[in-house]
Amino acid sequence: MCRLRGASSRGLGRRSRGEDQLQVRADEDKPLILLAAGGTGGHLFPAFALAEELARRGYAVDLVTDERGDRYGTGFPARTVYQIPSATLSGRSPMAVVRTASKLSRGVVRAYRLLGKIKPAVVVGFGGYPTFPPLIAAGWRRIPTVIHEQNAVLGRANRMLAKRVSIIATSFDAVRGLDGGLAAKARFTGNPVRAQVAALADRPFKAPSPGEPFHLVVFGGSQGARYFSDTVPQALLRLSEEERVRLRVVQQAREEDVARVEAAYRSAGIAAMIAPFFKDLPERLADAHLIVARAGASTTAELTVIGRPSLLVPLPHSLDNDQLYNATRLAESGGCWCIEQKDLGPERLAAEIGMAMARPERLEAAAISAKKQGRPDAVARLADEVGELGNVQHKPGRTN
């Protein structure tokens, strides 16, 4: 994996003090936007896209994250990356609450000092507890703030911050938990996707003709790959020999599962490529006739921007059922099929994939519906909101 780059001595990676000073001098005339994200790819990927767009518009961009900020190896396009202590409430016991509160408090103090030093025009948070300290500190410093909600339900950290921020940007036109006075702050921007995804927005979907190869992509992230490794091979083994010969499978699997998944497909005569990670996943999504995946915010955003049919299996027991709401919203539009994991065993999955192979017109219709839900201009819309907020509200020296 790549590593987060461009970090100061307080951030990730390594760069000499002289290089830091040269970079600061080069960027000193640019308004600074501080992005706060970390913890999951669903938070980091839209932040990555916004960082790219802001840089194109002439802003300097820094990132503040927690200790997990480099786990996805994004090579984040920031001038400097800072680490601030953060914590997620891991239990309901008084001791767990005290530990979490103590770490978040330390993070807020660190963030307050950092903001006084770098003086950003706007602070933008992307949800999750790593955004809590910098957004609270920004409020204390009277710096304009934005939170972006990627899911169809307002997340816990964003719920705690919503009353304090200037703008709430959303990925869906309606978000659960965003009502009352909060609705006046809402701006429907869509969920920003990376440039390599946006570049595929104009590639048309071509449904397979009978007898042609059928491209199936399966991925589920760290919490979904094991379930798919157990279920999908068993489902595909139940297809007819004629169907199996047509399949071209690309599947994400945990490293410890790769060998057994490969062996299952090899014994069934199914052409498959199995790996823990695909750097070119957007290209593979664009080439797919059907995607089987979880329903995280980044996944649903990318599927709609590219416009591809999918069978989404929401992560069970996820906080706030965010994946279930994401998938349900897309299914209601006709852009995917949503089946909960408890209802999807190998037999039913085999039937669903067999039906998709036999009825390409269903895939075509789902691709069209998914595409209608896509927001390829989401990053531009979010950057517009951030830029307007910073230009109108920020005054030099305000954070002193």
C-alpha positions in Angstrom: 0.0 0.0 0.0 1.0 3.6 -0.5 1.4 5.8 2.6 -0.1 9.1 3.5 2.4 11.6 2.3 3.3 15.2 2.9 3.2 15.0 6.7 5.0 17.3 9.1 6.9 16.1 12.1 3.5 16.0 13.9 1.9 14.1 11.1 2.4 10.9 9.1 5.4 10.2 7.0 8.7 12.1 7.0 9.8 15.3 5.5 12.7 17.6 6.5 12.1 20.9 8.3 13.6 22.7 5.4 11.2 21.1 3.0 8.3 22.0 5.3 9.4 25.6 5.4 9.7 25.8 1.6 6.2 24.3 1.2 4.7 26.8 3.7 6.3 29.7 1.8 5.0 28.4 -1.5 1.5 28.1 -0.1 1.4 31.1 2.3 -0.7 33.2 -0.1 -3.3 30.4 -0.7 -6.4 30.1 1.5 -6.0 27.0 3.6 -8.8 24.4 3.9 -8.3 21.8 6.7 -10.0 18.4 6.0 -10.8 16.1 8.9 -11.2 12.4 8.1 -10.0 9.0 9.0 -11.0 5.6 10.3 -12.6 4.2 7.2 -12.3 4.4 3.5 -15.8 5.7 3.3 -14.6 8.9 5.1 -11.2 9.1 3.5 -12.2 8.7 -0.2 -14.6 11.7 -0.4 -12.1 13.8 1.5 -9.4 12.7 -1.0 -11.7 13.8 -3.9 -12.3 17.2 -2.3 -8.6 17.7 -1.7 -7.9 17.1 -5.3 -10.6 19.6 -6.4 -9.6 22.3 -3.9 -6.0 22.0 -5.1 -7.2 22.5 -8.7 -8.9 25.7 -7.5 -5.8 27.1 -5.9 -6.4 26.3 -2.2 -3.8 24.8 0.1 -5.1 21.6 1.7 -4.1 20.0 5.0 -5.5 16.8 6.5 -6.1 16.1 10.2 -6.7 12.4 11.1 -6.2 9.9 13.9 -3.8 7.1 14.3 -5.6 5.0 11.7 -5.4 7.6 9.0 -3.0 5.7 6.8 -4.6 2.3 7.0 -6.0 2.6 3.5 -2.8 3.8 1.9 -4.5 6.6 0.0 -1.4 8.7 -0.6 -3.6 11.6 0.5 -3.0 14.8 -1.6 -2.5 17.2 1.3 0.3 19.7 2.0 0.6 18.4 5.5 -1.0 15.5 7.4 -1.5 15.9 11.2 -2.4 13.3 13.7 -4.8 14.2 16.5 -5.9 11.8 19.3 -9.4 10.5 18.9 -11.5 7.6 20.1 -14.7 5.7 19.4 -16.9 4.7 22.3 -16.3 1.0 22.6 -18.5 0.2 25.5 -21.2 1.5 27.8 -19.4 1.0 31.1 -18.4 4.1 33.1 -14.8 3.3 32.6 -15.1 3.1 28.8 -17.0 6.4 28.7 -14.3 8.1 30.8 -11.5 6.7 28.6 -13.2 7.9 25.5 -14.0 11.3 26.8 -10.4 11.7 28.1 -8.9 10.9 24.8 -11.3 13.1 22.8 -10.6 16.0 25.3 -6.9 15.6 24.6 -7.6 15.7 20.9 -9.7 18.9 21.2 -6.8 20.6 23.1 -4.3 19.5 20.4 -6.6 20.5 17.6 -7.2 24.0 19.2 -3.5 24.6 19.3 -3.1 23.4 15.8 -5.8 25.6 14.4 -4.3 28.6 16.1 -1.1 27.9 14.4 -2.2 27.1 10.8 -5.3 29.4 10.7 -7.5 27.6 8.1 -10.2 29.4 6.3 -12.6 26.5 6.7 -12.6 23.1 8.5 -14.4 20.3 6.7 -15.2 17.0 8.5 -16.3 13.7 6.9 -17.8 11.9 9.8 -16.5 9.5 12.3 -14.9 10.3 15.6 -11.6 11.5 14.2 -13.5 14.6 13.0 -14.8 15.4 16.5 -11.8 17.2 18.0 -10.9 19.4 15.1 -14.6 20.4 14.5 -15.2 21.2 18.1 -11.9 23.2 18.2 -12.9 25.1 15.0 -16.1 26.1 16.7 -14.2 27.5 19.7 -12.0 29.4 17.2 -15.0 30.7 15.3 -13.7 29.1 12.1 -16.5 28.3 9.6 -17.2 24.5 9.5 -18.7 22.0 7.2 -19.6 18.3 7.8 -20.3 15.9 5.0 -22.6 13.0 5.6 -21.9 10.1 3.1 -24.8 7.9 4.2 -28.6 8.0 4.0 -28.7 8.3 7.8 -26.9 10.9 9.9 -24.0 9.2 11.6 -23.3 9.5 15.4 -20.4 11.8 15.2 -22.1 14.0 12.7 -25.2 14.1 14.9 -23.1 15.4 17.8 -21.6 18.1 15.6 -24.6 19.1 13.5 -25.9 21.9 15.7 -22.4 23.4 15.9 -21.4 23.6 12.2 -22.1 26.1 9.5 -23.2 23.7 6.7 -24.2 20.1 6.6 -23.5 18.6 3.1 -25.3 15.4 2.2 -24.9 12.6 -0.3 -28.7 11.9 -0.5 -31.5 14.3 -1.1 -33.2 13.0 2.1 -31.2 11.9 5.2 -32.6 10.3 8.3 -32.0 12.3 11.4 -31.7 15.6 9.5 -34.8 17.5 10.4 -36.1 20.4 12.4 -33.6 23.3 12.5 -30.8 21.2 11.1 -32.6 20.9 7.7 -31.9 24.6 7.1 -28.2 23.9 7.1 -28.4 21.0 4.7 -26.9 21.2 1.2 -27.4 18.3 -1.1 -24.1 17.9 -2.9 -23.8 14.2 -3.5 -20.9 12.0 -2.4 -17.5 13.0 -4.0 -15.7 10.2 -5.8 -12.1 10.0 -6.7 -11.0 11.3 -10.1 -10.3 7.8 -11.4 -14.0 7.0 -10.8 -15.4 10.2 -12.2 -13.3 9.6 -15.4 -15.4 6.5 -16.0 -18.8 8.2 -15.8 -19.2 8.4 -19.6 -18.3 4.7 -20.3 -21.6 3.1 -21.4 -22.9 -0.1 -19.9 -23.1 -3.0 -22.4 -25.3 -5.9 -21.3 -23.9 -9.3 -22.3 -25.5 -11.2 -25.2 -26.4 -14.9 -24.7 -23.3 -17.1 -24.7 -20.9 -14.2 -24.2 -18.6 -13.9 -21.2 -20.3 -12.6 -18.1 -18.1 -10.4 -15.9 -18.9 -10.6 -12.2 -17.1 -8.4 -9.6 -17.4 -9.3 -5.9 -16.0 -7.1 -3.1 -16.9 -6.4 0.5 -14.1 -4.6 2.3 -12.5 -5.9 5.4 -15.8 -6.8 7.1 -17.4 -8.3 4.0 -14.8 -10.3 2.2 -15.0 -13.3 4.5 -18.8 -13.7 4.1 -18.4 -13.4 0.3 -15.5 -15.9 0.3 -17.7 -18.4 2.1 -20.9 -17.8 0.1 -20.2 -16.8 -3.5 -18.1 -19.8 -4.5 -20.7 -22.1 -3.1 -23.4 -20.2 -5.1 -21.5 -20.3 -8.4 -20.9 -24.1 -8.0 -24.7 -24.5 -8.1 -24.9 -22.9 -11.6 -25.1 -25.1 -14.7 -21.9 -25.9 -16.5 -23.0 -23.7 -19.4 -23.3 -20.8 -17.0 -20.0 -21.4 -15.2 -18.1 -21.4 -18.5 -19.4 -17.9 -19.2 -18.3 -16.5 -15.9 -15.3 -14.2 -15.5 -15.0 -13.5 -11.8 -13.0 -10.8 -10.0 -13.3 -11.2 -6.3 -11.7 -9.5 -3.2 -10.8 -12.0 -0.5 -8.8 -11.7 2.7 -5.2 -12.9 2.2 -5.7 -16.0 4.3 -8.8 -16.9 2.1 -7.3 -16.4 -1.3 -6.0 -19.9 -1.8 -9.2 -21.7 -0.9 -11.4 -19.4 -3.0 -9.1 -19.9 -6.0 -9.2 -23.7 -5.5 -13.0 -23.7 -5.3 -13.3 -21.8 -8.6 -10.6 -23.9 -10.3 -12.4 -27.1 -9.4 -15.6 -25.7 -10.8 -14.0 -24.6 -14.1 -14.7 -20.9 -13.4 -12.2 -18.3 -14.6 -11.4 -16.1 -11.6 -9.0 -13.5 -10.3 -8.8 -13.4 -6.5 -6.8 -10.8 -4.5 -7.0 -8.9 -1.2 -6.9 -5.6 -3.0 -7.3 -4.3 -6.6 -5.7 -1.0 -7.3 -7.7 -0.7 -10.5 -11.1 -1.6 -8.9 -12.9 1.3 -10.6 -11.9 0.0 -14.0 -13.1 -3.5 -13.1 -16.4 -2.1 -11.9 -16.8 -0.3 -15.2 -16.2 -3.6 -17.1 -18.6 -5.6 -14.9 -22.0 -6.9 -15.9 -23.0 -7.4 -12.2 -21.4 -6.3 -8.9 -22.0 -8.1 -5.7 -20.9 -5.9 -2.8 -21.6 -4.4 0.6 -23.5 -1.0 0.6 -21.0 1.4 2.1 -21.3 5.1 1.1 -18.3 5.1 -1.2 -19.5 1.9 -2.9 -23.0 3.1 -3.7 -21.6 6.5 -4.9 -19.2 4.8 -7.3 -21.7 2.4 -8.6 -24.1 5.2 -9.4 -21.5 7.5 -11.0 -20.3 4.7 -13.2 -23.8 3.4 -13.6 -23.6 -0.4 -13.0 -26.1 -2.9 -11.8 -25.5 -4.4 -8.4 -26.7 -6.9 -5.8 -26.0 -5.2 -2.5 -25.7 -7.1 0.8 -25.7 -4.5 3.6 -23.3 -5.2 6.5 -25.5 -6.6 9.3 -25.4 -4.9 12.7 -23.7 -1.8 11.4 -24.1 1.4 13.4 -27.4 3.1 12.6 -28.0 0.5 9.8 -26.4 3.0 7.5 -25.6 0.4 4.8 -29.2 -0.9 4.8 -30.6 2.6 4.3 -28.0 3.3 1.5 -28.9 0.1 -0.3 -32.7 0.5 0.2 -32.6 4.0 -1.3 -30.8 2.8 -4.4 -33.0 -0.3 -4.7 -36.1 1.9 -4.5 -34.8 3.7 -7.6 -34.4 0.4 -9.5 -30.6 0.8 -9.5 -29.8 -2.3 -7.5 -31.2 -5.4 -5.7 -30.9 -5.3 -1.9 -30.9 -8.5 0.0 -30.0 -8.7 3.7 -27.3 -11.2 4.6 -29.6 -13.3 6.8 -31.8 -13.9 3.7 -29.0 -14.7 1.2 -27.6 -18.2 1.3 -25.8 -19.9 -1.6 -29.0 -21.2 -3.1 -30.7 -17.9 -3.4 -27.5 -16.1 -4.6 -27.1 -18.7 -7.3 -30.7 -18.1 -8.4 -30.2 -14.3 -8.5 -27.0 -14.6 -10.5 -28.5 -17.1 -12.9 -31.5 -14.8 -13.5 -29.1 -11.9 -14.2 -27.2 -14.0 -16.7 -30.4 -15.1 -18.4 -32.1 -11.7 -18.5 -29.6 -9.0 -19.7 -32.5 -6.6 -20.1 -32.8 -6.5 -16.3 -29.2 -5.5 -16.0 -29.6 -2.8 -18.6 -32.6 -1.3 -16.8 -30.8 -1.4 -13.4 -27.7 0.2 -15.0 -29.8 3.1 -16.4 -31.6 3.6 -13.0 -28.3 3.5 -11.1 -26.8 6.1 -13.4 -29.7 8.5 -12.9 -28.8 8.5 -9.1 -25.2 9.3 -9.7 -23.7 12.7 -8.9 -20.4 12.9 -10.9 -20.3 16.7 -10.1 -20.6 16.1 -6.3 -17.0 17.1 -5.6 -17.5 20.4 -7.5 -20.7 21.1 -5.7 -19.1 20.5 -2.3 -16.0 22.6 -3.2 -18.4 25.4 -4.2 -20.0 25.3 -0.8 -16.6 25.2 1.0 -15.1 28.0 -1.1 -18.1 30.3 -0.7 -18.1 29.7 3.0 -14.4 30.5 3.4 -14.4 33.5 1.1 -17.5 35.1 2.7 -17.0 34.3 6.4 -13.3 34.0 7.0 -11.3 37.1 7.9 -7.5 37.0 8.3 -6.4 36.9 12.0 -9.8 35.7 13.2 -8.3 32.6 14.8 -5.7 34.4 16.9 
